[in-house]
Amino acid sequence: MSEDRLDNLETHIAQQEQVIEDLSEALALQQKDIERLKARLLRSDDRIAELEAGLPAAPGEKPPHY
């Protein structure tokens, strides 16, 4: 194998390793964001349930077709 070909392969591998590392970091950040957003959504759901519990009950009206 020629020296140039070996250098090109080593460069290519180094670039791929960097891309993999960058993607792994991006994935980890996205996972943190997802977990944060899930927690926020659960808090919002709890707050909505609290607010709905404080509303007066809907009247038992018959549908218009009766």
ABEGO torsion letter per residue (X at the ends): XBAAAAAAAAAAAAAAAAAAAAAAAAAAAAAAAAAAAAAAAAAAAAAAAAAAAABBBBBBBBBAAX
